[in-house]
Each structure stands twice: as structure tokens, then as C-alpha cells.
Amino acid sequence: MKRICVSVSNDLLCDNRVDKTCNSLTKCGLSVKLIGRKFKDSPSLTSRPYQCKRLGVCFKNNIVYYAELNIRLFFYLLFSKQDFLWANDLDTLLPNYLVAKIKHKPLIFDSHEHFTEVPELKNNPFAKKVWKSIEKHCIKGCDAVFTVCNPIKDYFKKEYSVECEILRNIPSKTYINEDITTSANKDNILVWQGAVNVERGLEELCEAMLYIDAQLIIMGDGDIKGVLAKRVKELNIENKVKFLGRLPFKEMIKNTKLSKLAISIDKPTNGNYSISLPNKIFEYISCSIPVLVSPLQEIKHIVDNYHTGIYIKSYEPKELAKQINEILSDNQTLDLISDNCRKAAKELSWENEEKKLFNTIKNII
């Protein structure tokens, strides 16, 4: 059986895309080993149908963390046995590229975002230059490249003359919500899931909760979670805003299905978010939950085609609150959008997306 090592820079707990990828690679007849990192406080993993290995990392500071992770990953891959290498995102590409060259093994790169344009690099030109250099020198050495949306595909083509395949992060059909609960029979629960980072509209959303007759559930972790929690306490709306932290995918989806309206209001203020197609858009659709969403170019293709959401009008907290209150009171429209989501989910499934992965692996083998 051919062996493939799949690398990612997180602790494997909540990365549903990578889990789906590994399961699909297993269907290809490959022996899969997923490699991530582990801090001292990282939760234990549940059993999976493929091998998992987490490399102990001491540092959490960005620069030192990435340096330590890449060095540890390089030596682990170098002294491991594999027939193929799969690097998820730019922060694992360099060690995979070096090992692939040393061992003469095929390398597949899966770019989940426009890494060099993430907001965390906006005010760090040195770090951006380093990552850009890694991208430039490594991507042409890949035997196949996947990404999540057309703008990133076009970027790789224009910048490096590299062709890639779009592999969107869409839930499996097993998560489609077939339970029909009308909006009138649901509590006013708003849900937001994903990385709790800057420029995602979360600061304004929390401020808006002062004027919204609903509860907001935030599932995820990130750089500004502590700041948001402090602000929520200052505003005395802790009864309205709940931070559940990172949750396993099945548990997160279970909570999302109970909500009346989902939120995805990333701002087009950086090169990554402006072209992004967030995972949560497809997860909300799978749960048959209408979404209040930013009119970003890739999101518009989905919302306009399947009529699965409503576009945000303003980020100003009072105006945002007014719009959300109006949406929550319009059960007829919510039910119509929910039905559209249910229909769209049957077409937008991982089972359809993974066929592209099968073809690529078949060609490389």
C-alpha cells in the first residue's frame, strides 16, 4: 500500500477539511499519516481511520513557533517512510518541499487561503517577505496544487504560471439537516463559527448585541477572543454573548443547527478576506441556516446562485442591530432561505468535490 504523509500546522482537533482530505486519500487506497503539532495543553484526539502524529512544540510565539514547527516537521518527514507528501497551507510547505526534493517523492500542496495576504501580515512586511519567498521558491516544485477559490487559482497562475485545481471545503452529505423546524418555532439564536480574529466584523457584532433581542453563540478561538470577552463584560451583555471556544466539528454543527440566523461578515480590508470563500458558508448551508453575509466576490457566487443568505448593509453597530432584528422577525423569509439551503446542500457536498482529488491522485500514481 502506498504511503502518504499529510502535514498541517494545527493540533488536528477541529480541522474538518484536513480530516475529509485524509478520509478521501484513504478511499484512494493510500495509507495515510496526518502530522500536526501539539502544545502541552492540546486536547486528546479521538480515534480516526488513519494514523495521526502530533509533534511537540514548545514555543507559541509566531516567529519562533513557525521556525520550530518547520524544523521539527522537516526532520520527522526526512526520517519517516512515505511515497507521497501533502502540505496543507504555506506554513508547512518548505519542509515538505525540501524532503520531496531530497527523497525524489511527489509533493501535493493544498492552499486553504491567500496566506501572504492574511491580516496578521499587513503590518509585518518582513514576515510577509519571508512567506512570499517560500511560496515563490517552493510552489513550482509541487506535482499538484489545490486551492479553495478562483481568485487564488488565478493568483498562482499569474504570479508563478502554476495551474491548480479548486477543491472547496464543503461538508459531507451526512451533515445535511433534513429536520424541518420552522423559524417561528426557533429561539432567537445567532451563531458565528470560525477563527476569532481581526477584521471579521466580530467587534461590531458584539457591540450590536446591546440592541438585539437574541443570544449570540461564538464557536472558535483566535487572537481577539480575550479582547472580545472583556468588551462583552464591559457592556454587561454576558447573558447575550456566549463563547464556546473550539469544538469538535460534529458538536459545532449540532449547535449551529439550533440557530435561527448564522453570521459571516468578514471585511474586505485585506487581500485574503476580500477573495475568501469561508468554510462556514457551506457549513451553514448544510445545516439549512440562513446567513447574514458580507457581499464578497466569491461568496456572492454562492448566495446569488442558491439564494442562501442576506447581505449585510452596515457594520455600524446600531444599523447592524436594526438589520438583524428585522431579519429575525421575518419568519417567512427565513423559512424560504432555509429551504433554499436544504436544496443547495444536496449539490454542494464533499462527495462531489473529492472526485477532483481522486483524479489528481490517480494521475500522480
C-alpha positions as CSV (number, residue, x, y, z in Angstrom):
1,M,0.0,0.0,0.0
2,K,1.4,3.4,-1.0
3,R,2.0,5.8,2.0
4,I,1.3,9.5,2.1
5,C,2.3,11.9,4.9
6,V,-0.2,14.9,5.2
7,S,1.1,17.9,7.2
8,V,-0.7,20.7,8.8
9,S,0.3,23.4,11.4
10,N,-2.6,23.0,13.9
11,D,-3.3,20.4,16.6
12,L,-5.7,18.4,14.3
13,L,-8.6,18.7,16.7
14,C,-11.0,20.9,14.7
15,D,-9.6,20.9,11.1
16,N,-12.5,19.3,9.2
17,R,-11.1,20.0,5.8
18,V,-7.9,18.1,6.6
19,D,-9.9,15.2,8.1
20,K,-12.1,15.0,5.0
21,T,-8.9,15.1,2.8
22,C,-7.4,12.2,4.8
23,N,-10.5,10.1,4.6
24,S,-10.6,10.7,0.8
25,L,-7.0,9.7,0.4
26,T,-7.8,6.6,2.3
27,K,-10.5,5.9,-0.2
28,C,-7.8,6.1,-2.9
29,G,-6.1,3.1,-1.3
30,L,-3.4,5.1,0.4
31,S,-2.0,4.5,3.9
32,V,-2.4,8.0,5.4
33,K,-0.5,9.6,8.3
34,L,-1.6,13.0,9.4
35,I,1.1,15.2,11.1
36,G,0.3,18.2,13.2
37,R,1.6,20.0,16.3
38,K,0.9,19.6,20.0
39,F,1.2,22.1,22.8
40,K,1.2,20.9,26.4
41,D,-2.4,21.9,26.8
42,S,-3.6,20.4,23.5
43,P,-6.7,18.1,24.0
44,S,-6.5,14.4,23.2
45,L,-7.6,13.2,19.8
46,T,-10.4,10.7,19.2
47,S,-9.8,7.6,17.1
48,R,-9.7,8.1,13.3
49,P,-9.4,5.7,10.4
50,Y,-5.9,6.9,9.6
51,Q,-2.7,7.4,11.6
52,C,-2.1,10.7,13.4
53,K,1.1,12.1,14.8
54,R,1.4,15.4,16.7
55,L,4.9,16.9,17.0
56,G,5.5,18.5,20.4
57,V,6.2,22.2,20.0
58,C,7.5,24.4,22.9
59,F,7.1,27.9,21.6
60,K,3.8,29.7,20.8
61,N,5.3,33.0,19.6
62,N,4.6,33.4,15.9
63,I,8.2,33.7,14.6
64,V,9.8,31.1,16.9
65,Y,6.8,28.8,16.7
66,Y,6.9,28.6,12.9
67,A,10.6,28.1,12.9
68,E,10.4,25.3,15.5
69,L,7.5,23.6,13.8
70,N,9.2,23.7,10.3
71,I,12.4,22.3,11.7
72,R,10.7,19.5,13.6
73,L,8.5,18.7,10.6
74,F,11.5,18.6,8.3
75,F,13.4,16.0,10.4
76,Y,10.3,14.0,11.1
77,L,9.5,13.7,7.4
78,L,13.1,13.1,6.5
79,F,13.4,10.1,8.7
80,S,9.9,8.7,8.0
81,K,8.8,6.5,5.2
82,Q,6.4,7.8,2.6
83,D,5.7,7.6,-1.1
84,F,3.9,11.0,-1.3
85,L,3.8,14.2,0.6
86,W,0.9,16.5,1.1
87,A,1.4,20.0,2.5
88,N,-1.6,22.0,3.8
89,D,-1.0,25.7,3.6
90,L,2.2,27.7,3.1
91,D,3.3,27.3,6.8
92,T,4.1,23.6,6.1
93,L,5.3,23.8,2.5
94,L,9.0,24.4,3.0
95,P,9.9,21.2,5.0
96,N,7.7,19.1,2.6
97,Y,9.4,20.7,-0.4
98,L,12.9,20.0,0.9
99,V,12.1,16.4,1.8
100,A,10.4,15.8,-1.5
101,K,13.5,17.1,-3.3
102,I,15.9,15.0,-1.2
103,K,13.9,11.8,-1.5
104,H,12.5,12.4,-5.0
105,K,8.9,12.0,-3.9
106,P,5.8,13.6,-5.4
107,L,4.5,16.7,-3.5
108,I,0.9,18.0,-3.4
109,F,0.2,21.5,-2.0
110,D,-3.2,22.4,-0.7
111,S,-3.6,26.2,-0.1
112,H,-6.6,26.9,2.1
113,E,-6.2,30.7,1.9
114,H,-4.2,33.5,0.3
115,F,-1.6,33.1,3.0
116,T,0.6,36.1,2.1
117,E,-2.4,38.4,2.3
118,V,-3.7,37.5,5.7
119,P,-4.4,40.5,8.0
120,E,-1.8,39.3,10.5
121,L,0.9,40.1,7.9
122,K,-0.4,43.6,6.9
123,N,1.8,45.4,9.4
124,N,4.7,42.9,9.3
125,P,6.5,43.4,5.9
126,F,9.5,41.3,6.9
127,A,7.4,38.2,7.7
128,K,5.3,38.8,4.6
129,K,8.5,38.9,2.5
130,V,9.7,35.6,4.1
131,W,6.5,33.8,3.4
132,K,6.3,35.2,-0.1
133,S,9.9,34.0,-0.8
134,I,9.0,30.5,0.4
135,E,5.9,30.5,-1.8
136,K,7.9,31.6,-4.8
137,H,10.7,29.0,-4.4
138,C,8.5,26.0,-3.5
139,I,5.3,26.1,-5.4
140,K,6.8,25.4,-8.8
141,G,8.3,22.2,-7.3
142,C,4.9,20.8,-6.5
143,D,3.4,17.9,-8.6
144,A,-0.1,19.2,-7.9
145,V,-1.7,22.2,-6.3
146,F,-5.2,22.6,-4.8
147,T,-6.9,25.7,-3.5
148,V,-10.3,26.8,-2.3
149,C,-11.4,29.5,-4.8
150,N,-10.9,31.0,-8.2
151,P,-9.0,34.2,-7.2
152,I,-6.3,32.2,-5.5
153,K,-6.1,29.9,-8.5
154,D,-5.8,32.9,-10.8
155,Y,-3.1,34.4,-8.5
156,F,-0.9,31.2,-8.7
157,K,-1.4,31.2,-12.5
158,K,-0.5,34.8,-12.9
159,E,2.3,35.0,-10.4
160,Y,4.0,31.7,-10.9
161,S,2.5,30.1,-14.1
162,V,1.2,27.3,-11.9
163,E,-2.0,25.5,-12.7
164,C,-4.1,24.4,-9.7
165,E,-7.4,22.6,-9.0
166,I,-10.2,24.1,-6.9
167,L,-11.2,21.9,-4.0
168,R,-13.7,23.7,-1.9
169,N,-14.2,22.9,1.8
170,I,-17.7,21.6,1.8
171,P,-19.3,19.3,4.4
172,S,-20.2,15.7,3.6
173,K,-23.8,14.9,2.8
174,T,-24.0,13.2,6.1
175,Y,-24.3,16.6,7.8
176,I,-27.3,17.8,5.7
177,N,-30.1,18.9,8.0
178,E,-33.3,17.2,7.0
179,D,-35.1,18.2,10.1
180,I,-37.7,20.9,9.2
181,T,-38.1,23.3,12.1
182,T,-39.8,26.5,11.2
183,S,-38.2,29.7,12.2
184,A,-41.3,30.6,14.3
185,N,-40.5,27.6,16.5
186,K,-36.9,28.5,17.0
187,D,-35.4,30.7,19.7
188,N,-33.6,33.9,18.6
189,I,-30.1,32.4,18.4
190,L,-27.3,33.8,16.3
191,V,-24.3,31.7,15.5
192,W,-20.8,32.6,14.5
193,Q,-18.2,29.9,13.9
194,G,-14.5,30.0,12.9
195,A,-11.3,31.9,13.8
196,V,-11.9,34.8,16.2
197,N,-9.6,37.2,14.5
198,V,-9.5,40.9,13.5
199,E,-11.4,42.3,10.5
200,R,-14.1,39.7,10.7
201,G,-16.8,42.1,12.0
202,L,-16.9,40.5,15.4
203,E,-16.2,43.7,17.3
204,E,-19.2,45.4,15.7
205,L,-21.4,42.3,16.1
206,C,-20.7,42.2,19.9
207,E,-21.5,45.9,20.2
208,A,-24.7,45.4,18.2
209,M,-25.9,42.8,20.7
210,L,-26.7,45.7,23.0
211,Y,-29.7,46.4,20.8
212,I,-30.6,42.9,19.6
213,D,-33.2,40.7,21.2
214,A,-31.3,37.4,20.8
215,Q,-28.4,35.3,22.0
216,L,-25.1,35.2,20.1
217,I,-23.0,32.0,20.2
218,I,-19.4,32.3,19.1
219,M,-17.7,29.0,18.4
220,G,-14.0,29.2,17.7
221,D,-10.7,30.7,19.1
222,G,-8.3,33.3,17.9
223,D,-6.2,36.4,18.5
224,I,-9.0,38.7,19.7
225,K,-11.2,36.3,21.7
226,G,-9.9,37.7,25.0
227,V,-10.4,41.3,23.9
228,L,-14.0,40.5,22.8
229,A,-14.8,38.7,26.0
230,K,-13.5,41.7,28.0
231,R,-15.6,44.1,25.9
232,V,-18.7,41.9,26.3
233,K,-18.2,42.0,30.1
234,E,-17.8,45.8,30.0
235,L,-21.1,46.1,28.1
236,N,-22.8,43.9,30.6
237,I,-24.1,41.6,27.9
238,E,-22.6,38.3,29.1
239,N,-26.1,36.8,29.2
240,K,-26.4,37.6,25.5
241,V,-23.0,36.6,24.1
242,K,-21.6,33.1,24.8
243,F,-18.0,32.0,23.9
244,L,-17.9,28.2,23.5
245,G,-14.3,28.1,22.2
246,R,-13.1,25.5,19.7
247,L,-15.4,22.5,19.4
248,P,-15.1,19.2,17.5
249,F,-16.8,19.5,14.2
250,K,-19.9,17.3,15.0
251,E,-20.5,19.2,18.2
252,M,-20.1,22.6,16.4
253,I,-22.6,21.6,13.7
254,K,-25.1,20.4,16.4
255,N,-25.1,23.9,17.9
256,T,-25.3,25.6,14.5
257,K,-28.5,23.6,13.6
258,L,-30.2,25.1,16.6
259,S,-29.7,28.7,15.5
260,K,-32.1,30.9,13.6
261,L,-29.5,33.0,11.8
262,A,-25.8,32.4,11.0
263,I,-23.2,35.2,10.7
264,S,-20.3,35.6,8.3
265,I,-19.3,39.2,7.9
266,D,-15.6,39.3,7.1
267,K,-14.5,42.7,5.9
268,P,-12.8,43.2,2.5
269,T,-10.0,45.1,4.2
270,N,-7.2,42.7,3.3
271,G,-6.2,40.6,0.2
272,N,-7.1,37.3,1.9
273,Y,-10.6,38.1,3.2
274,S,-11.6,40.1,0.1
275,I,-11.4,37.0,-2.1
276,S,-12.2,34.4,0.6
277,L,-14.9,31.7,0.5
278,P,-15.2,30.8,4.2
279,N,-15.8,27.2,5.2
280,K,-18.7,28.4,7.4
281,I,-20.7,29.4,4.3
282,F,-21.0,25.8,3.2
283,E,-21.5,24.6,6.8
284,Y,-24.4,27.0,7.4
285,I,-25.9,25.8,4.1
286,S,-25.5,22.2,5.2
287,C,-27.3,23.0,8.4
288,S,-30.1,24.8,6.5
289,I,-29.5,28.0,8.4
290,P,-29.9,31.4,6.6
291,V,-26.8,33.5,6.8
292,L,-26.2,37.3,7.1
293,V,-23.1,37.6,5.0
294,S,-20.6,40.1,3.5
295,P,-21.1,40.6,-0.3
296,L,-17.5,39.4,-1.0
297,Q,-16.9,38.3,-4.6
298,E,-16.6,34.6,-4.1
299,I,-19.4,34.5,-1.5
300,K,-21.8,36.3,-4.0
301,H,-21.4,33.5,-6.5
302,I,-22.9,31.1,-3.9
303,V,-25.5,33.3,-2.3
304,D,-26.8,34.8,-5.7
305,N,-26.9,31.3,-7.3
306,Y,-28.6,29.4,-4.5
307,H,-30.3,32.3,-2.6
308,T,-29.0,31.1,0.8
309,G,-28.4,34.4,2.5
310,I,-28.9,38.1,3.1
311,Y,-26.2,40.8,2.6
312,I,-25.0,43.0,5.4
313,K,-25.9,46.7,4.9
314,S,-23.7,48.3,7.5
315,Y,-21.1,47.5,10.1
316,E,-22.2,50.4,12.4
317,P,-23.4,48.5,15.5
318,K,-26.9,50.2,15.7
319,E,-27.5,49.8,12.0
320,L,-26.3,46.2,12.1
321,A,-28.6,45.5,15.1
322,K,-31.6,47.1,13.3
323,Q,-31.0,44.8,10.3
324,I,-30.6,41.7,12.4
325,N,-33.8,42.4,14.4
326,E,-35.7,42.9,11.1
327,I,-34.4,39.6,9.8
328,L,-35.3,37.7,13.0
329,S,-38.8,39.0,12.9
330,D,-39.4,37.9,9.2
331,N,-40.0,34.1,9.7
332,Q,-41.5,33.7,6.2
333,T,-38.2,34.9,4.5
334,L,-36.1,32.9,6.9
335,D,-38.1,29.7,6.1
336,L,-37.7,30.3,2.4
337,I,-34.0,30.8,2.6
338,S,-33.7,27.7,4.9
339,D,-35.5,25.7,2.2
340,N,-33.1,27.0,-0.4
341,C,-30.2,25.9,1.8
342,R,-31.6,22.4,2.1
343,K,-31.8,22.1,-1.7
344,A,-28.3,23.6,-2.3
345,A,-26.7,21.2,0.2
346,K,-27.5,18.2,-1.9
347,E,-25.4,19.7,-4.7
348,L,-22.7,21.4,-2.6
349,S,-21.2,18.3,-0.9
350,W,-17.7,16.9,-0.3
351,E,-18.7,13.8,-2.1
352,N,-18.9,15.9,-5.3
353,E,-15.7,17.8,-4.5
354,E,-13.5,14.8,-3.7
355,K,-13.8,13.5,-7.2
356,K,-11.2,16.1,-8.2
357,L,-8.9,14.8,-5.5
358,F,-9.4,11.2,-6.8
359,N,-8.4,12.2,-10.3
360,T,-5.3,14.0,-9.2
361,I,-4.1,11.1,-7.1
362,K,-4.8,8.7,-9.9
363,N,-2.7,10.7,-12.3
364,I,0.2,11.1,-9.9
365,I,0.2,7.3,-9.1
